[in-house]
């Protein structure tokens, strides 16, 4: 098994074991995602938290957009204990699962949301460890499947695991909350999220493993707890400073922050535009002589030149509608009068089957059509998935209405998400697959998640129907950039 995992042969040659691996890794990362996102916004809404403050909690999901900042650390450093026996990548996956488990326990025991700063702290930690798990797995996937045809099946397997886990977490947590309370909901998902850990711990060691399994496990657990506690202390300190700065600036639930957010969104494009002329003049071998935390980013800017601005604009827009919808869809259902039981079923069987169908179709078409066609179809499907909620808001509430809307939304989300991952995977260099993919996938959600934090404020201005008309229109607008990015070709070093 381990020899297969460490091999860099294409995924198509590794058969079902590679697909099963990424099904498992997707499941591991997908379970906690809803718990700091959609389920948390629903929990806050049920506790009567102001819609503007709920929108601010969408900024927790901003953390994954900055994963490129610590992705090089995962490529360079080992986790004491775990990596010595199971290897660097599995070592980081295992410490991430421990971080996820402990963060979700903390969210369970603060589920009354009496202290919103404390709720935010543990949600941020859960997002951090979930993202770290994804970073450790993404570089591995790109090494195993370097071509578009090979990416389709392995991405589909990964997203099947990811989306089935998201749905299981969303539906399961909501139904448990309906039958018991939110504490039990988070406890159940925390236990489920930890189940892959013993599977990884039971796998065969690296060929050059040192020491025994038990000593590696004990050492790794000790190191992991220390790392998790350190990350908690740092996050708390940064959060305290941020809240103090916001209060000092007079920001409150009544503050219109949308113009400020839009200005922040434009800043990365301005900075990149200023830096690109100098990067383009560098020799082809310049990245190879730079520090590891700089080289991957310089290389991708050098390779695509000014075309990288069009690429980054496209990837920032492509998932816009899905991110905005995820932020306010659950508060919308709550405001429309749907029960937790109805929402649980919608997030369960309905969302899972529809999402899996979209993922399967997206993966299949990615092996048979050009990326431009599949990306265009994905943008259209995502837009329709947003607009369907305008219909839901204006019709009499019923289970059929809710389930139909969720089915359309999740199908479009699954389809667009699959072809988008394939597209991003084709942009990276084989020399820096993990770090460059972390940068692109993180940057792709920077603008959407920044705006998602202002979604509550936008909803108060234009209503739920105006909000979902806008979010769908933004998804559809990505189609108009396709002719531009089709002409962007990377330079090849001589």
C-alpha positions as CSV (number, residue, x, y, z in Angstrom):
1,X,0.0,0.0,0.0
2,X,2.7,2.5,1.0
3,X,4.8,1.9,-2.1
4,X,1.7,2.8,-4.1
5,X,1.1,5.9,-2.1
6,X,4.6,7.2,-2.5
7,X,4.9,6.5,-6.1
8,X,4.5,9.3,-8.6
9,X,3.0,7.2,-11.3
10,X,-0.2,8.6,-12.8
11,X,-3.3,7.9,-10.8
12,X,-4.8,6.0,-13.7
13,X,-2.2,3.3,-13.2
14,X,-2.7,3.0,-9.5
15,X,-6.3,1.8,-9.8
16,X,-8.9,1.9,-7.1
17,X,-6.4,2.2,-4.2
18,X,-5.5,5.7,-5.2
19,X,-9.2,6.7,-5.6
20,X,-10.0,5.1,-2.3
21,X,-7.2,7.1,-0.7
22,X,-8.5,10.4,-2.0
23,X,-12.1,9.4,-1.1
24,X,-10.9,9.0,2.4
25,X,-8.9,12.3,2.4
26,X,-11.8,14.2,1.0
27,X,-14.1,12.7,3.6
28,X,-11.6,13.8,6.3
29,X,-11.5,17.4,5.1
30,X,-15.2,17.7,4.3
31,X,-16.7,16.8,7.6
32,X,-15.5,19.9,9.5
33,X,-16.2,22.4,6.7
34,X,-19.9,22.8,7.3
35,X,-19.3,23.0,11.0
36,X,-17.5,26.3,10.8
37,X,-19.6,27.6,7.9
38,X,-23.2,26.7,7.0
39,X,-24.0,24.9,10.3
40,X,-22.5,27.6,12.3
41,X,-24.5,30.3,10.5
42,X,-27.7,28.3,11.1
43,X,-26.7,27.9,14.8
44,X,-26.2,31.6,15.2
45,X,-29.4,32.4,13.4
46,X,-31.4,30.0,15.8
47,X,-29.8,31.8,18.7
48,X,-31.1,35.2,17.4
49,X,-27.7,36.7,16.4
50,X,-28.0,39.7,14.1
51,X,-27.8,38.9,10.4
52,X,-25.0,41.4,9.9
53,X,-22.9,39.7,12.6
54,X,-23.7,36.3,11.1
55,X,-22.3,37.7,7.8
56,X,-19.1,38.6,9.6
57,X,-18.7,35.0,10.6
58,X,-18.3,34.1,6.9
59,X,-14.8,35.7,7.3
60,X,-13.8,32.5,9.2
61,X,-13.7,30.9,5.8
62,X,-11.2,33.5,4.6
63,X,-8.5,31.5,6.4
64,X,-8.2,28.8,3.7
65,X,-7.5,31.5,1.1
66,X,-4.2,32.3,2.9
67,X,-3.1,28.7,3.0
68,X,-0.2,29.6,0.6
69,X,1.4,31.4,3.6
70,X,2.0,28.2,5.5
71,X,1.9,25.7,2.7
72,X,5.7,25.8,2.2
73,X,6.2,24.8,5.9
74,X,4.4,21.5,5.2
75,X,6.7,20.8,2.3
76,X,9.8,21.6,4.4
77,X,9.3,20.4,8.0
78,X,8.3,17.1,9.6
79,X,5.9,16.5,12.4
80,X,7.9,15.0,15.3
81,X,7.0,11.4,15.9
82,X,4.4,11.0,13.1
83,X,6.7,11.9,10.2
84,X,9.5,9.7,11.4
85,X,7.4,6.6,11.0
86,X,4.7,7.5,8.5
87,X,6.3,10.2,6.4
88,X,6.0,13.9,6.1
89,X,2.7,14.1,4.3
90,X,0.9,11.6,6.4
91,X,2.4,13.2,9.5
92,X,0.8,16.5,8.7
93,X,-2.5,14.9,7.8
94,X,-2.5,13.1,11.2
95,X,-1.7,16.2,13.2
96,X,-4.4,18.1,11.3
97,X,-7.0,15.5,12.2
98,X,-6.1,15.9,15.9
99,X,-6.4,19.7,15.5
100,X,-9.8,19.3,13.9
101,X,-11.0,16.9,16.6
102,X,-9.9,19.2,19.5
103,X,-11.3,22.4,17.8
104,X,-14.7,20.8,17.3
105,X,-14.8,19.6,20.9
106,X,-14.2,23.2,21.9
107,X,-17.0,24.4,19.7
108,X,-19.3,21.8,21.2
109,X,-18.8,23.0,24.7
110,X,-19.3,26.6,23.8
111,X,-22.4,26.0,21.6
112,X,-24.6,28.4,23.5
113,X,-22.8,31.2,21.7
114,X,-23.0,33.4,24.8
115,X,-19.5,34.6,23.9
116,X,-19.2,35.3,20.2
117,X,-15.5,36.0,20.3
118,X,-14.9,32.6,21.8
119,X,-17.2,31.0,19.2
120,X,-15.1,32.8,16.5
121,X,-11.8,31.6,18.0
122,X,-12.6,28.0,17.9
123,X,-14.2,28.3,14.5
124,X,-11.0,29.9,13.1
125,X,-8.9,27.0,14.6
126,X,-11.2,24.5,13.0
127,X,-10.9,26.2,9.7
128,X,-7.1,26.3,10.1
129,X,-6.6,22.6,10.7
130,X,-9.1,21.7,8.0
131,X,-7.2,23.8,5.6
132,X,-3.8,22.3,6.7
133,X,-5.2,18.8,6.0
134,X,-6.2,19.9,2.5
135,X,-2.8,21.4,1.8
136,X,-1.0,18.2,2.8
137,X,-3.2,16.2,0.4
138,X,-3.3,18.5,-2.7
139,X,0.4,18.3,-3.6
140,X,0.2,14.6,-3.3
141,X,-2.8,14.4,-5.7
142,X,-1.1,16.6,-8.4
143,X,2.0,14.4,-8.2
144,X,0.0,11.3,-8.7
145,X,-2.2,12.7,-11.6
146,X,-0.2,15.3,-13.6
147,X,-2.5,15.5,-16.7
148,X,-6.1,16.7,-17.3
149,X,-7.3,13.2,-18.2
150,X,-5.8,11.7,-15.0
151,X,-7.1,14.6,-12.8
152,X,-10.7,14.0,-13.7
153,X,-11.2,10.7,-11.9
154,X,-9.0,11.4,-8.9
155,X,-10.6,14.8,-8.4
156,X,-14.1,13.2,-8.7
157,X,-13.1,10.6,-6.1
158,X,-11.7,13.3,-3.8
159,X,-14.8,15.5,-4.1
160,X,-17.2,12.6,-3.7
161,X,-15.6,12.0,-0.3
162,X,-15.4,15.8,0.5
163,X,-19.0,16.6,-0.5
164,X,-20.5,13.4,1.0
165,X,-18.8,14.4,4.3
166,X,-20.0,18.0,4.0
167,X,-23.5,16.8,3.5
168,X,-23.2,14.1,6.3
169,X,-21.9,16.8,8.6
170,X,-24.6,19.4,7.7
171,X,-27.5,17.0,7.7
172,X,-26.3,15.0,10.7
173,X,-25.5,18.0,12.8
174,X,-28.8,19.7,12.1
175,X,-30.8,16.6,12.8
176,X,-28.9,15.9,16.0
177,X,-29.5,19.5,17.1
178,X,-33.2,19.1,16.4
179,X,-33.3,15.9,18.5
180,X,-30.9,16.9,21.3
181,X,-28.9,20.2,21.1
182,X,-26.0,21.9,19.4
183,X,-23.4,20.5,21.8
184,X,-24.3,16.9,20.9
185,X,-24.3,17.9,17.2
186,X,-20.7,19.0,17.3
187,X,-19.6,16.1,19.5
188,X,-21.0,13.6,17.0
189,X,-19.3,15.2,14.1
190,X,-16.1,15.5,16.0
191,X,-16.0,11.8,16.6
192,X,-16.9,11.0,13.0
193,X,-14.1,13.4,11.8
194,X,-11.6,11.5,13.9
195,X,-12.4,8.1,12.5
196,X,-9.8,8.2,9.6
197,X,-7.0,8.8,12.1
198,X,-6.7,5.2,13.3
199,X,-6.9,4.0,9.6
200,X,-3.8,6.1,8.8
201,X,-2.1,5.0,12.0
202,X,-2.6,1.4,11.0
203,X,-1.0,1.8,7.5
204,X,2.4,0.5,6.7
205,X,5.4,2.8,7.6
206,X,7.8,4.5,5.3
207,X,10.5,2.4,3.8
208,X,13.1,4.4,5.9
209,X,11.0,4.6,9.0
210,X,12.8,4.9,12.3
211,X,11.6,3.5,15.6
212,X,8.5,1.6,16.3
213,X,4.8,2.3,15.6
214,X,3.8,2.9,19.3
215,X,6.7,5.2,20.1
216,X,6.0,7.2,16.9
217,X,2.3,7.4,17.8
218,X,3.0,8.6,21.4
219,X,5.6,11.1,20.3
220,X,3.4,12.4,17.5
221,X,0.4,12.8,19.8
222,X,2.5,14.8,22.3
223,X,3.9,17.0,19.6
224,X,0.5,17.5,18.0
225,X,-1.1,18.7,21.3
226,X,1.8,21.1,21.7
227,X,1.3,22.4,18.2
228,X,-2.5,22.7,18.6
229,X,-2.1,24.6,21.9
230,X,0.5,27.0,20.4
231,X,-1.8,27.7,17.4
232,X,-4.7,28.4,19.8
233,X,-2.6,30.9,21.8
234,X,-1.4,32.7,18.7
235,X,-4.9,32.9,17.2
236,X,-6.4,34.2,20.4
237,X,-3.7,36.9,20.6
238,X,-4.3,38.0,17.0
239,X,-8.1,37.9,17.5
240,X,-7.9,40.0,20.6
241,X,-5.8,42.6,18.7
242,X,-8.2,42.6,15.8
243,X,-11.3,43.1,17.9
244,X,-9.6,45.9,19.8
245,X,-8.7,47.6,16.5
246,X,-12.2,47.2,15.2
247,X,-13.7,48.7,18.3
248,X,-11.3,51.5,18.2
249,X,-12.3,52.2,14.7
250,X,-15.9,52.3,15.7
251,X,-17.0,49.3,13.6
252,X,-20.2,47.7,14.8
253,X,-23.1,45.7,13.4
254,X,-24.6,48.9,12.0
255,X,-21.4,49.9,10.1
256,X,-21.6,49.8,6.3
257,X,-18.3,47.9,5.6
258,X,-19.0,47.0,2.0
259,X,-17.0,49.8,0.4
260,X,-14.0,49.0,2.7
261,X,-14.2,45.3,1.7
262,X,-14.3,46.1,-2.0
263,X,-11.2,48.3,-1.6
264,X,-9.4,45.5,0.2
265,X,-10.4,43.1,-2.6
266,X,-8.7,45.3,-5.2
267,X,-5.5,45.6,-3.3
268,X,-3.9,42.2,-4.3
269,X,-4.5,43.0,-8.0
270,X,-2.8,46.4,-7.7
271,X,0.2,44.9,-5.9
272,X,0.6,42.2,-8.4
273,X,0.4,44.6,-11.3
274,X,3.2,46.7,-9.8
275,X,5.4,43.6,-9.2
276,X,4.9,41.9,-12.5
277,X,7.2,44.0,-14.8
278,X,10.2,43.2,-12.6
279,X,9.3,39.5,-12.3
280,X,9.0,39.1,-16.1
281,X,12.5,40.4,-16.6
282,X,14.0,37.7,-14.3
283,X,16.0,34.8,-16.0
284,X,14.2,31.5,-16.3
285,X,16.3,29.9,-13.6
286,X,15.8,32.7,-11.0
287,X,13.2,30.8,-8.9
288,X,15.6,27.9,-8.5
289,X,18.0,30.2,-6.6
290,X,15.4,31.8,-4.4
291,X,14.2,30.7,-0.9
292,X,11.6,27.9,-0.9
293,X,8.9,30.2,0.5
294,X,9.3,32.7,-2.4
295,X,10.3,30.6,-5.4
296,X,6.9,29.0,-6.2
297,X,5.1,32.3,-6.4
298,X,7.8,34.0,-8.5
299,X,7.8,31.1,-10.9
300,X,4.1,31.2,-11.6
301,X,4.1,35.0,-12.2
302,X,7.2,34.7,-14.4
303,X,5.6,31.9,-16.4
304,X,2.3,33.6,-17.1
305,X,3.4,37.2,-17.0
306,X,0.5,39.8,-17.2
307,X,-1.7,36.9,-18.2
308,X,-1.7,35.9,-14.5
309,X,-3.9,38.9,-13.8
310,X,-6.6,37.6,-16.1
311,X,-6.3,34.1,-14.6
312,X,-6.6,35.4,-11.0
313,X,-9.6,37.6,-12.0
314,X,-11.3,34.6,-13.5
315,X,-10.6,32.2,-10.6
316,X,-11.8,34.9,-8.1
317,X,-15.1,35.3,-9.9
318,X,-15.8,31.7,-10.8
319,X,-16.8,30.4,-7.3
320,X,-18.3,33.8,-6.2
321,X,-21.9,32.7,-6.3
322,X,-21.3,29.4,-4.5
323,X,-19.5,31.1,-1.6
324,X,-22.1,33.8,-1.2
325,X,-24.9,31.3,-1.4
326,X,-23.4,29.1,1.3
327,X,-23.2,32.1,3.6
328,X,-26.8,33.0,3.6
329,X,-28.7,30.0,2.3
330,X,-29.2,28.5,5.7
331,X,-30.3,31.8,7.3
332,X,-32.7,32.1,4.3
333,X,-34.2,28.7,5.0
334,X,-34.6,29.7,8.7
335,X,-36.2,33.0,7.8
336,X,-38.6,31.3,5.4
337,X,-39.9,29.2,8.2
338,X,-38.4,25.8,7.5
339,X,-37.8,23.4,10.4
340,X,-34.5,21.9,11.5
341,X,-35.9,18.5,10.4
342,X,-36.6,19.8,6.9
343,X,-33.3,21.5,6.7
344,X,-31.6,18.3,7.9
345,X,-33.1,16.2,5.1
346,X,-32.3,18.9,2.5
347,X,-28.7,18.9,3.6
348,X,-28.7,15.1,3.7
349,X,-30.1,12.9,1.0
350,X,-31.1,15.7,-1.3
351,X,-27.8,17.6,-1.3
352,X,-25.7,14.4,-1.3
353,X,-27.3,12.8,-4.3
354,X,-27.4,16.0,-6.3
355,X,-23.9,17.0,-5.5
356,X,-22.5,13.6,-6.3
357,X,-24.3,13.7,-9.7
358,X,-22.7,17.1,-10.4
359,X,-19.3,15.9,-9.4
360,X,-19.6,12.8,-11.5
361,X,-20.7,14.7,-14.6
362,X,-18.0,17.3,-14.1
363,X,-15.3,14.7,-13.8
364,X,-16.5,12.7,-16.8
365,X,-16.8,15.8,-19.1
366,X,-13.4,17.0,-18.0
367,X,-11.9,13.9,-19.7
368,X,-13.8,14.4,-22.9
369,X,-14.3,18.2,-23.5
370,X,-12.0,21.1,-23.6
371,X,-11.7,23.0,-20.3
372,X,-13.3,26.1,-21.8
373,X,-16.5,24.2,-22.5
374,X,-16.6,22.5,-19.1
375,X,-15.8,25.8,-17.3
376,X,-18.6,27.6,-19.2
377,X,-21.1,24.8,-18.3
378,X,-20.0,25.0,-14.7
379,X,-20.5,28.7,-14.5
380,X,-24.0,28.4,-16.0
381,X,-24.9,25.6,-13.6
382,X,-23.6,27.5,-10.6
383,X,-25.6,30.6,-11.6
384,X,-28.9,28.7,-11.9
385,X,-28.1,27.1,-8.5
386,X,-28.1,30.7,-7.0
387,X,-31.1,32.0,-8.8
388,X,-33.3,29.1,-7.7
389,X,-33.3,30.6,-4.2
390,X,-35.1,33.7,-5.5
391,X,-38.0,31.3,-6.5
392,X,-37.8,29.6,-3.1
393,X,-38.1,32.9,-1.3
394,X,-41.3,33.9,-3.1
395,X,-43.3,30.7,-3.0
396,X,-45.2,29.1,-0.2
397,X,-42.8,27.0,2.0
398,X,-43.0,23.3,1.5
399,X,-40.6,20.4,1.6
400,X,-40.9,19.9,-2.1
401,X,-39.8,23.5,-2.8
402,X,-36.9,23.3,-0.4
403,X,-35.7,20.0,-1.7
404,X,-35.9,21.1,-5.4
405,X,-34.0,24.3,-4.7
406,X,-31.3,22.5,-2.8
407,X,-31.0,19.8,-5.5
408,X,-30.5,22.4,-8.3
409,X,-28.0,24.3,-6.1
410,X,-25.9,21.3,-5.1
411,X,-25.8,19.8,-8.6
412,X,-24.4,23.1,-10.0
413,X,-22.0,23.5,-7.1
414,X,-20.7,19.9,-7.5
415,X,-20.3,20.3,-11.3
416,X,-18.6,23.7,-11.2
417,X,-16.4,22.7,-8.3
418,X,-15.0,19.6,-10.1
419,X,-14.1,21.3,-13.4
420,X,-12.6,24.2,-11.4
421,X,-10.2,21.9,-9.5
422,X,-9.1,20.3,-12.8
423,X,-8.5,23.8,-14.2
424,X,-6.4,24.9,-11.3
425,X,-4.4,21.7,-11.3
426,X,-3.4,22.3,-14.9
427,X,-2.0,25.8,-14.1
428,X,0.7,24.6,-11.6
429,X,4.3,23.7,-12.3
430,X,5.4,20.1,-11.5
431,X,8.3,21.6,-9.6
432,X,6.0,23.3,-7.0
433,X,2.6,21.5,-7.3
434,X,1.5,21.8,-3.6
435,X,2.5,25.3,-2.9
436,X,1.3,26.8,-6.2
437,X,-2.1,24.9,-6.0
438,X,-2.5,26.2,-2.4
439,X,-1.8,29.8,-3.7
440,X,-4.3,29.5,-6.7
441,X,-7.0,27.7,-4.8
442,X,-6.6,30.1,-1.9
443,X,-6.6,33.2,-4.0
444,X,-9.7,31.9,-5.9
445,X,-11.7,32.3,-2.7
446,X,-10.2,35.5,-1.3
447,X,-12.5,37.9,-3.1
448,X,-15.7,35.8,-2.6
449,X,-15.1,35.2,1.1
450,X,-14.2,38.9,1.7
451,X,-17.5,39.8,0.1
452,X,-19.3,37.0,2.0
453,X,-18.4,38.8,5.3
454,X,-20.5,41.7,4.0
455,X,-23.3,39.5,2.9
456,X,-25.5,40.2,5.9
457,X,-25.1,44.0,5.3
458,X,-26.0,43.5,1.6
459,X,-29.1,41.4,2.5
460,X,-30.4,44.2,4.7
461,X,-30.1,46.6,1.7
462,X,-31.4,44.5,-1.2
463,X,-33.3,41.6,0.5
464,X,-32.8,37.9,0.1
465,X,-34.2,37.9,-3.5
466,X,-31.8,40.7,-4.6
467,X,-28.9,39.0,-2.9
468,X,-29.3,35.7,-4.7
469,X,-30.0,37.5,-8.0
470,X,-26.7,39.2,-7.6
471,X,-24.7,36.1,-6.5
472,X,-26.0,34.2,-9.5
473,X,-25.1,37.0,-11.9
474,X,-21.6,37.1,-10.6
475,X,-21.2,33.3,-11.2
476,X,-22.5,33.8,-14.8
477,X,-20.2,36.7,-15.4
478,X,-17.2,34.4,-15.3
479,X,-18.2,33.1,-18.8
480,X,-17.2,36.4,-20.3
481,X,-13.6,36.0,-19.2
482,X,-13.2,32.6,-20.8
483,X,-12.0,33.9,-24.2
484,X,-9.4,36.0,-22.4
485,X,-7.9,33.2,-20.3
486,X,-8.0,30.8,-23.3
487,X,-5.3,33.0,-24.8
488,X,-3.1,32.9,-21.7
489,X,-0.1,30.5,-22.3
490,X,2.7,30.0,-19.9
491,X,6.3,30.6,-21.0
492,X,8.6,27.6,-21.1
493,X,12.1,27.9,-19.7
494,X,14.7,27.3,-22.4
